[in-house]
Amino acid sequence: MALSRRDALSIPTRLFLSAAFWSTLLLLIAGIGLVTVFRRTTEQAFDDRLSVYLRALVADVALSGDETSNAPGQQLGEPLFELTRSGWYWQVTRVDGATPQIRASKSLFATRLPKLADLGVRPDQTGLRKGFVDGPDGRNLRMIERVIDVGDDGTFLVQVAATNEDVEAQIRRFTLTLALAFAILALALVGTTALQVRFGLRPLRELQGEVSTIRRGEGEKIAGAYPQDLSPLASELNLLIASNREVIERARTQVGNLAHALKTPLSVIANEAGADASPFGAKIREQTDVMRDQVTFYLDRARLAARSSVIGTITEVEPVLDALMRTFEKVHARVDFDFDGAAHLRFRGERQDLEEMAGNLIDNAGKWAKGRVEVRARATEDGYFDVIVEDDGPGLPPERRQEAVKRGQRLDETKPGSGLGLSIVSDLALVYGGLLTLEDAPLGGLRAVLRLPSA
C-alpha cells in the first residue's frame, strides 16, 4: 500500500514541523491578542483625554451660560485648538432657540462639526455619544458629544473631536515592533526545536548505525549504552540476532544429519541393486539415482536458504575471485585467464557460497574455452554487483540456455562433470535474491552474468 507524502515523513521531520507549526500558531494568536488589547487600551486612553476636554467645556458652559465674554474653551490648555485645521476641534451649540448659537474653537476656522445624533449614534447611560465623523479637512475624527441643560441659561450641545492619526500611528508602531520581536522569537524557537529534535533522537541514529554495522558484517551485536526508552529495544534486537544465528546453526546441523542419514541407506540399496542384472535391478538403480538427486537437490536448497538468512554475513569479493583464478589457472593450464579486480565490492552472503557459484562458472568456462577466459566484476546501481565470466568456446544456442541450468543436464557427455554446476549456481543465486543469465560473449563463446546483492 503506497504511503502518502505526509506518512512518508521521517520522525525528526514530523516532530520539527509539528513543533514549528504550533509555536508559530501560538505566537500568531498571542500577537493578535496583544495588538487587540493595545488598540483598545490606546483608544480608551484617547477617549478619556477627549472626555476631560468635554467636561472642561461643560463646566465652562455651566459657568458662562450665554455670556460671550466668558467664552468656553479658554482654559483647556491645548494649543492645537488654536491652530487652524489642526485636527483638534471643539464646538458648543445652543439648541433651545429658534436660531442655534454656535461657539467653536479657532481651529474650525468658520466650519462646523457634524452631529453624531444626526448620524444615528445612540447615547450611552450617561447621555454621552461617541463615534467617528469626517472632519472639515476630510480627515477621520474621533468625536464625543453631550447635551447639557443649564436651566434658564439654555440647553447646549457640547462637542469635542480630534484626529486619531496619532493613535493609529502608535498602534502601527506597536504592531511592527511586536511582529519583529515575535519573528525573532519564532526563529529562536524553531532553531531550538531543531536542536532539541536532533539531540533527542540522537540515540535512535546511533541505534540505526549499530544495526547497519551488523548488517554489513562489521559487528556481531548492538553495543553501547542507550536511554531507558531504547535500552529494551537494543536488548531485544541483540536477542533476535543471537536467536537467528542459533536457529541457522541448528538448521545446518539438522540438514547435515539428514543428509548422512539418507545417503547411507541409498548407497546400500544402490549397491544391492548393482548385483542384480535383471530389469528389476535396473529399475531399482534408476529410481535410487533419482532419489539421490532429489535428496541432494532439496538438502542443498535447505542448506543454501539457511545460509542466506544469516544476519550480518559479508564477504569481500576480490580475494575470493583472485584465489579461484589462481586455482583454475593450474587446473586448465592450456587456457589464458584474465581477471579484472573487484576492489571495494562486498557480497552479502557467505564466502563458501560465493566460491561455489563463481567457481562453477569459471570451471565451466575453462572446460569449454579454446584458449581464453575473462572474469570481471562490477557494481550496479540497484544495490547489486555482477560477476561476468566469458569464454571463447563454441558458445550455446539461445534455445538451449534454459535447459542448461536444469539440474543434472549435461549438454555434452564428452566433458567431465555431473551436470549440476549451472543448476547449483542458479539455485544459490535465487536464494540470495540474485540471478544467473547466459548470453553471447564478445569473445565468441558463452557469457555468464551472475548478479548478487552487495553490502
Buried (B, 14 or more C-beta within 10 A) or exposed (E): EEEEEEEEBEEBEEBBBEBBEEBBEEBEEEBEEBBEEBBEEBBEEBBEBBBEBBEBBBEBBBEBBBEEEEEBBEEBEBEBBEBEBBBBBBBBBBBEEEEEBBBBBEBBBEBBBBBBBEEEBEBEEEEBBBBBBEBBBEBEBBBBBBBBEBEEBBBBBBBBBBBBEEBBEBBEEBBEEBBEEBEEBBEEBBEEBBEBBEEEBEBBEBBEEBBEBBBBBEBBBBEEEBEEEBEEBBEEBBEEBEEBBEEBEEBBEEBEEBBEEBBEEBEEBBEEBEEEEEEEBEEBBEEBBEBBBEBBBEBBBBBBBBBBBBBBBBBBBBEBBBBBBEBBBEEBEEBEBEBEEBEEBBBBBBBEBBBBBBBBBBBBBBBBBBEBBBBBBEBEEEEBBBBBBBBBBEBBEEEEBEEBBEBEBBBEEEEEBEBBBBBBBBBBBBBBBBBBBBBBBEBBBBBBBBBBBBB
